[in-house]
Amino acid sequence: MNKEWIRTTLRQVEPYKVPVISESTVINANESPYSIFDFPAVKSDFLQRLERLPSYRYPKPYADDLRKALGEYVGCTPEEILVGNGGDEIIGLVCSTFLEPGDTILTHWPTFDIYGIDASMTGAREERVPDKDGFVRSAEAYGQAVKEKKPKVTVICNPNNPTGHLWSTDEVESIVAASDRPVLVDEAYLEFSGLESSIPLIRRYDNLIVLRTLSKAFGLAGYRIGYAVGQKEMIDALALTKATYNVNAVSQTAGLVAMAHRDEILGFTIPRIVRTRDFLARELKEIDGIRVYPSAANFILCRVPDGAAAVKALSAADIAVRSYKASALRHCLRLTATTKDTAERIVAALRKEFSHA
């Protein structure tokens, strides 16, 4: 095929690659270990709704019922929410709505690769503000970078993926206030942090977009339900480029069930995952040569003496983990907190590999 047929802004794009996994224990994508359909009441509710779902009807284009339920969960009106096919679609919509060739998207680094990848598809470029030692971000320095560089879009991942670092709501607000252009605050992992959401700030800032998801805390990664929250005019703008029927009817139904049973689901999953995260961090700190970074998410980032050897040792223990090629993350592993049994297997494999180091 003649590559000149491809849109100019796409010719040099390196797509996000999902690795082939052969291990049976998968902790490389920050997925929940719990299925909400293991709750009898949740499963029954879902199946009853599914039976009444007409397969021959297109889904509601704006997921109206789910918008209302999500609004009740996060404290805003349905018109202030846009439901997407996962958080990834929301990020893509932000980029396609606001970025043009030559524009800049500002990120703190390291962070989620998709921000920069999606920006590059529009012809924009990513400018990065590096973390301080220990993957600690400075809100003051980032806010100053916003003022100086005047990016078209500014991104805040909070808690940050892959480092787990958390900014306070006041720190987030200081960055939003520093910009007179769109600011995306990605709160995919917020439920694990105990921090209040930045969503109430939309009352004061018309440039704010808050991204949330049901993939992590609610264990619905396979159903692809993300959503953006912002002032109505912002949501209307993001909707300009979304696919007409972007969220299928089954996923909308699953989201409604999750919202109807959210107290039961979160009351069970969050404490268990947080306990596992903290247990894993404590145990890994006891292994010579491993540095564990504080995390407010459902994963931890650690630096090991030899990243390739650690990945191989964990694979031998039938565990798939996330490792990195970027120089800032050399020899780092991101380990999803799932069950205590899995955490114990991780610790045992890494202790065996590095006890002689």
Buried (B, 14 or more C-beta within 10 A) or exposed (E): EEEEEEEEBEEEEEEEEEEEEEBEBBBBBBBBBBEBBEBEEBBEBBEEBBEEEEEEEEBBBBBEBBBBBBBEBBEBEBBBBBBBBBBBBBBBBBBBBBBEEEBBBBBBBBBBBBBBBBBBBBBBBBBBBEBEEEBEBBBEBBBBBBEEEBBBBBBBBBBBBBBBBBBEBEBBBBBBBBBEBBBBBBBBBBBBBEBEBBBBBBEEBEBBBBBBBBBBBBBBBEBBBBBBBBBBEBBEBBBEEBEEBBBBBBBBBBBBBBBBBBEEBBEBBBEBBBEBBBBBBEBBEEBEBBBBBBBBBBBBBBBBBBBEBBBEBBBEBEBBBBBBEEEEBEBBBBBBBBBEEBBBBBBEBBBEBBEEE
